[in-house]
Amino acid sequence: MLATIRSGIEVLGVCVIDAKTAAGGQLREDSVDLETLREHAEQHAAKRILVVGPGFEKSGRLLKRGTAAGVVFLTTKKLRRWFSTM
């Protein structure tokens, strides 16, 4: 998904958002295709990539590789807390 980030009428940038789910509550290393996300971001001139999922503690090298590539990881629990404060 693509999201346009605005502040008032000013466009701050575009963000690629990839939302995942996992029956066991944790994403695996092969759950996210970082290369495809980078290609998608480049194609749409997106400044950020956000991956939303239930948990990342058991995702192996995903967090290290993704963070090094500028990917932001957000758990659904943190997202829910964020929305509940709005």
C-alpha positions in Angstrom: 0.0 0.0 0.0 1.1 3.6 -0.6 0.3 6.4 1.8 0.9 10.1 1.2 2.1 11.8 4.3 0.8 15.4 4.7 1.1 18.2 7.1 -1.9 20.5 6.4 -1.8 20.9 2.6 2.0 20.2 2.3 3.0 16.8 1.1 5.9 15.5 3.2 6.4 12.3 1.3 5.2 8.9 0.3 5.5 5.8 2.4 5.2 2.1 1.3 3.3 0.1 3.9 3.4 -3.7 4.0 1.0 -5.2 6.6 1.5 -8.9 7.5 -0.1 -11.4 9.7 1.1 -14.7 11.2 -0.9 -17.5 12.8 1.8 -17.9 15.5 2.0 -14.2 16.3 5.5 -13.8 15.0 6.7 -13.1 11.5 9.5 -15.2 10.1 12.5 -14.0 8.2 11.0 -15.0 4.9 7.7 -13.3 5.6 8.9 -10.0 4.2 10.5 -9.5 0.8 12.8 -6.5 1.5 14.0 -6.3 -2.1 10.5 -6.0 -3.5 9.7 -3.3 -1.0 12.8 -1.3 -1.9 11.8 -1.6 -5.6 8.3 -0.5 -4.9 9.6 2.5 -2.9 11.9 3.4 -5.7 9.2 3.1 -8.3 6.9 5.5 -6.4 9.7 7.8 -4.9 8.7 6.8 -1.4 10.9 8.1 1.3 9.9 5.4 3.9 9.0 1.8 4.1 6.9 0.6 7.0 6.2 -3.0 7.9 3.3 -3.7 10.3 3.0 -7.1 11.9 2.0 -9.0 15.0 5.6 -9.4 16.3 9.2 -9.5 15.1 11.1 -11.2 17.9 11.5 -14.5 16.1 12.1 -13.0 12.6 15.8 -13.9 12.4 17.8 -11.5 10.4 14.8 -9.6 9.1 15.0 -6.7 11.7 18.8 -6.3 11.2 18.6 -6.3 7.4 15.5 -4.2 7.2 16.6 -1.6 9.7 20.0 -1.3 7.8 17.9 -0.6 4.7 15.8 2.1 6.4 12.7 -0.1 7.0 10.6 0.8 10.0 9.0 -2.1 11.9 5.8 -1.5 13.9 3.8 -4.1 15.8 0.1 -4.2 15.6 0.0 -3.7 19.4 2.0 -0.5 19.2 -0.2 0.7 16.3 -3.4 -0.1 18.4 -2.0 1.9 21.3 -1.1 4.8 19.0 -4.6 5.0 17.6 -6.2 4.7 21.0 -4.5 7.9 22.1 -6.0 9.9 19.2 
